[in-house]
Amino acid sequence: MKNIVKSIAFAALFTSLVGCEGEDNFKYVEAEGEFQILSPVSGEGAVLSPETPLNPGLSLTWEDMNYGTPTEVTYTIEVDKSGDEFDTPLVLIQTTNTYATVTSDALNGAAVGAGLTPFTQGGLEVRIKSSIGSNDEMPHYSNVITYLVTPYSTDLPKLAVPGNHQGWNPPTAPRIAASAFGETDYEGYIWLDGGFKFVAPDPAGNYNWGNTDWGDDGSFSNALKETGESDCSATAGYYRVRANTTTLVYSVDPTTWGIVGAATPGGWDASTALTYNTTNKTWEGDVTLSAGEFKFRANNAWTINLGGDPDEDGSMNYDGPNLSVAAGGSYHVVLDLSNPRKYTYTVTAN
């Protein structure tokens, strides 16, 4: 028993000595001199694209940082928007090498996160932090370079549509979306019931009263006015809502939706009506279909119709190609227009 106690005591003492020795080692380590980023140089940059997310967006090389004794050094690449002085730096990569490559996708996320505007060239300041030990002891920083980045966005710009239909609350209001970044031709499908307005997001992406908003110009002829004194208005119903904040016009077109085509009971001449599900915000119905083609259309007419997605942007296209079902049977059909400009459908066998 004594031998066991002695062994435990010795092991504890040995562990203590090793721990002290590890801490004492840092007494003999001291950062010596400076280290510099070798490439790229300030003023170089990249135009990023969502089509090549894995391409190099930023390739860096830098000098070793000398801590006075051989030791493993961890390097952390940090970035921030030019002029922000690294008040909230973003970390891109940590490595023990003196080189690193950041993919376009990762650099784009950092650039947008730092506050650069998509599709507009902006300055991203880059620096490298060196440190040693598991707790990033003795941090030291390289010089700072400015890398000129043109980031992108795959999110469509949106407006909130608060109103009587949802309690006049912009944060929870349904949205309409523009056709592309930088465009102002907003569209979406919304259940309206009385007055409503259009509200833009603030720079942080929040929708609140006090942001830029638009209402009717008072003529009630579908003309918008920024900070309009009059509400836009519609009787209770499901509408295709459009607003252009450049031309200052808006429209609310009532719609009811159905399925039409050779696969449907009414053929290509008469739509089979779907029913609006107020909980799911979708148009739904159980329909007996034959093998064949079909489309979705509004108001039992061809003015507004949706088909396939040949451009593969995640949304059915207006006047798009015919859809099809391979086998006849009873199907649950769902048309989802609740996500602006990301219109989808499902046809599921019952």
N, C-alpha and C positions, 0 to 999 in steps of 0.2 A: 504493500500500500504506500509506504514511504517513497519507493522508487517511482511509483505512478505520479505522486504529488510533485516530486522533484522534476520529473520530465515535463509536467504541465507548466510548472514555474519557469523552467528553462526555456520552453517554447515561447511563453509569453514575453520573457526578457529578450529573447532573440528577435521576436517580431517588433518589439518596442525599439530595439537598437536599429533594426533595418529601417523602420519608419523615421527615426530621427536622422539616420544617415541620408535617406531620400530628401528630407527637408533641408539638411545641411548642404546638399549638393547645389541648391539654388543660390547659396551664399557665394558660390564661385562662378555664377553665370551672370553676365552683364552685357546688355546690348551695346555693340560697338559700331559706330558710324551710322550710315543711312543705307537704304536700299531703294532702287529705282525701278519703275516700270520701263521695260525696254521697247515693247511694242504692244499695241499701236501707239501712235503719238497723238497729242491733242489735235483735234480738227478732222481726224479720220472718222468714218462712221459707216452706217449700213441702213439700207431701206429694206424693211422686213415684209414678208408676205405670208399669208395664211396657207398658201399653196406649197410652201417649202418649210414646214415647221422644224424639221430636223437638220436643216442646213446650218453651218456655223454662223452665228450672229455676231460673236465677239471672240477673237482669239488673242490671248494675252501671254506674254513672257515677261519675267522680271528677274532681278538679281537675287542671290541668296542674302538672307539677313544673318549677320555674324553675331552670335551670342558669346563669343570668346572661348568657347569650348565645344567640342563635338556634341551635338544634341539634336534630336528630331524637332523640326520646326513645322508648325501648322500655319498655312496661309489661308486667309479668308478674303474673298473678293466681295467688296461692298460697293454699292452704287446709290446715288440719290440725284434728284433733279438739280440741275445747275442753279446755284444761288441759294440752295437750302442748307448748305454748309453741313451736310450729314447730320442734321438734327434727328432724323429718323431713317438711318441707312437700311437698305435692303441687302440681304446676303444672297449672293448668287451661287457660290461654290466654296467648299473647304477642301484643301488638298495639302499634301506634303511635297508635291512637286513644285517646280518654279515655272510652270506653264499650265494653261487651262483653256478649254474651249467651251463656250456657252452656246447652246442651240438657239436658233431664231425664236422658237416658241418660248423658251425660258427668258430670253432677253426681252421679248415683247411683253410678257407678263410683268417683269420688273419695271420696264419703262412706263407702262400704263399705270402700274401701282404707285410709281413715284410721282405721277402727275403729268406725264407728257400726253399731248393730244393726239389721238389716232390720225394717221395720214398727214401729219404735219411734223416737219423736222424739229427736233428739240435737243437740248444738251443734257447728257447724262454724265455726271461726274463719277469717276471710277478711282478707287484706291484699294490697296491691299494691306490687310492687317496681318502681322506676324505674331506668333505667340508660341510658348512652349508649355509642356505639361498638360495633364488632362483637364485642367480648369482654366486654360488660356492665360497662364501667368505671363507677366512681362510683355504686354502688348506693345507693338511698335508699328508705325504706319509708313507706307511708301509715299512718294509724291502723288499728286492728284492729276489725272488727265481728264479732258472733256471729250466724250465720244458722242458724235452727232447721230441720233437715232430717229428714224421715221417709223413709228409703230403702226399697228393696224388694229382693227376691232372687227369681230364677227357678230357683235350685238347690234341689232337695229335700234336707232334712236326712237324713243317712245314719248308719248304724252299720256298723262292720266286724265280720265273723264269722270270727275266726281259730279254728283247731282242727287236729285230726289230719289233716284232708283237705288241708291246705296247709302244715303245719309250724309251726303256732302262731305265725305272724308277722303281727301286726296291720297293718303298712304295706302288705303285699301281699295281704291277705285280701279275699275278695269282700264286697260291700256289700249291705245292704238299705236301702230308702228309705221315708220317711214320705210320706203323701198330699199334704201341703202344709207350708209353713213354719209352725212353731209346733205342728204335730201330732206325736204320738208313736206312731202306728200303722204301724210299719215292716214292709216286706214285700220279698221278693226270692226268686229261684230259685237254689239252690246245690246242687252235688254235695257231700254230706257222707259222712264215713267215720269214725265214732267220736265222741270228745268235741269240744265247741266252746263258745265263749262269745261275748258281744256286747260290743263296745268302742266308746265314744263318741270323737269327735275332741276335741282340745284347742282352745283359742281360736284357734290359728293354723291349724286344720284338719288337724292331723297325728294319725294313729292309732298309739298306742304303749301298751305296758303301763305302768301308772302313771296313765293316764287313768281316768275312770269306766268301770266294766265291770259286766256282769251275768252271773250263772250261775244254775243251778238252786238253789232254796231248800233242797234236801236231801230234799224229799218225793217228787221225781220224778213230780209230778202237773201238770207244765207251769206251775209257778209260778216267777217270777223273783225273784232277790234281788240287790240291788246289792252288788258285791264278793262274789258268791256263792262259798261254799266248794266247791260241787260243780259239775262241768262238766255242761252239757247233753249229750245223747248221741243218736246215731242210727246205725243200721246203714248200710252202704254203699248209696247210692242218690241219686236226684235229687229234691229236695224243694222245695215251696213253704214258705218259712220266714217266719214272722210273729212279731213281738215288740212288745209295748206297754209302754213304760217308765213309763207312768202307772198303768195297771191291774195291771202286773207279771204279765202272762201271756205265754206264747209257745206256738207250735205248729210242728210239722214234719210236713207232709203229703206222702207219697211221690207222685210223679207220673211217668207216661210219656205222651208226647204223640203225637197223630195228627191227620190231616186228615179232615173228614167233610162230606158235603153232596151235592147233586144232581150236582155236577161230579166227584165222586170215585167210585172203583169200588164202594164199599160203600153209596153213597147216604147218606141221612140216618140210617140205622139202625146202621151199623157203621163205625168209624173205620179209616182206612188208616194203619198204624203208621209213625212216623218213628223214626230211629235217632239216639241222642245222640252227637255228635261231641265227644270230650273235649278235642281241641285247640282247636277254635273255640268250644266251649261253646254249641253250637247243636243243635237238632233238625233233621235233614235226611232227604231221601229223593227218589228219582226216581219220579214218579207219573204214570200216564196219566190225564189229565183230559179231561172233556167241557166244552163251553161251558156255563156255569152258575154256581151259587152254592156257597159252601163256608164252613166255619169251622174253627178249631182247637179241640180239646178234650183234656182230660187223662183218662187212665184209662178211655177208651172210655165215658165217661158225661158228663152235662151239668152236673154240679156245678161244675166249673171249665171255662169255655170262653171263648175270645177271638174277637172280631169286629172291626169297623171302628172308626174314630176320629172320631166325629161332633163331639166337642168340640175337635178339632184341637190336642191337647196333646202330640202326638208319640208317643203310646202307644196300642196296641190296647186296646179296652175289654172288660172282663168283660161277658158277655151283650150285646156290641155287635152292630151290624147285620151281616148276611151280607156276605161278600166275594164276588168273582166273577172269573171268567176268561172272556175274550171268545171264544176259539177253542179247539177241542179239540186235543190233542197230548200229547207227552211233556214233562214239566216237572221241573225241579229245585226242590224246595220246601224253604225254610229258615225255621225259626221261631227267633228270637233273643230269649231271656229273660234274657240275661246282664247287661243294664243295668237295674237295678231301677226298676220303674214306667215304663220307656221300652221297652215290648215291641214288636217289629217283626217283619215277615216279608218274604220275597221269593218270587216264583214266576217262574222263568226258563225259557224254552223251551230244550230240549236241542237 
